Amino acid sequence: MGFAYTLLTSDTPYFITPTVVGWIDVFTRPELAQIVVDSLNFIVENKGVKIHCWCLMPSHLHLIFSCNDGILPSDVVRDFKKFVAQKVLLIIPKIKESRKEWMLKLFEEFGRQYNQKFKFWQEGNLPLNLTIENRYHNAINYIHQNPVEAGFVIMPEHYKYSSAIDYCGGKGLVPITYL
């Protein structure tokens, strides 16, 4: 999987937005959203990744993260995206999802464009290096406001698949390392 923009330094916080091909709303089903949550927890516990902020929307994931020294962020993102894609494509046919045939057909069509059986994620991540203090606050606010702007919730901390609850004193689904 190629990256249009490479994440080079391990201790730098990056803001990325992995997006499903065609902006397909895959993560509307709890079983599929849970794959992302479990995968985020796995990379925190096992891969030397610190999650600073996150929000899973139906077709994309907003994520601010950094890695321990010696761990390449590009490798983490590549492996994370690959695992999530494989797991989601395995689970879609097994769950109650009225759009499963349609989604799988689209993933196959996108895959043909890349000489692959399936294509789940769009190419690239457009990483933003968050080395300037002001960028942290703007990015975190943008991420947490995403479900509010989409009309899913009134308050950011009410959205289940987000770190907004952590920033309001609660405990979310993924452990957060504050910037």
Phi, psi and omega in degrees: 000124182274153178240121179293330180230123185268141176265113192260317188258140187281331185268000181271131174288134177241146173251119178232161177223083172297132186233136178292141178306142178064012183053037181291130180282082182276320191273031175275341179267131182304324180297326182277322176296324181296331177299318179293315179301311179298321180291321175298316178298321180298314183290332175291314184284331191236347188240010178070033181253140173248123176266123181260331181193145179203158173201121178264116176260172184302330184237002182201166179236125170266133186212129168248124183212164170217167183237154173296159179307140176086354180255123181279121178304323179299320179295318180298313181296316179302310182293320178299310182296320180296314181297312181300315180300312181298317182292316180297315180294334176283324185275326184311312181293344186263351183252168177281098183217111184293341184258012188300316180296317180298313181297312181298322177297318178295319179297325175293316180298316177295323179299319180302327179296338182243016183055042177234161177292316178224154172229121183255311183261147170294155176292146175076169181225351183047059184293140175248120178285121185259060182271350180260128184314314183298327180295326179304307185295318179297317181293316179298315178299314179301313182298312183289335179278347184307309179292334176290312179298328179281352179083016181280326182217165176272320181243137182305322183290352177274351181275122186298318188264060184201159175270004182303322179300323179297321181284354177250013176096359179264191179236121181268194185277342183231133178294136185251139169251114185288144177281000000 
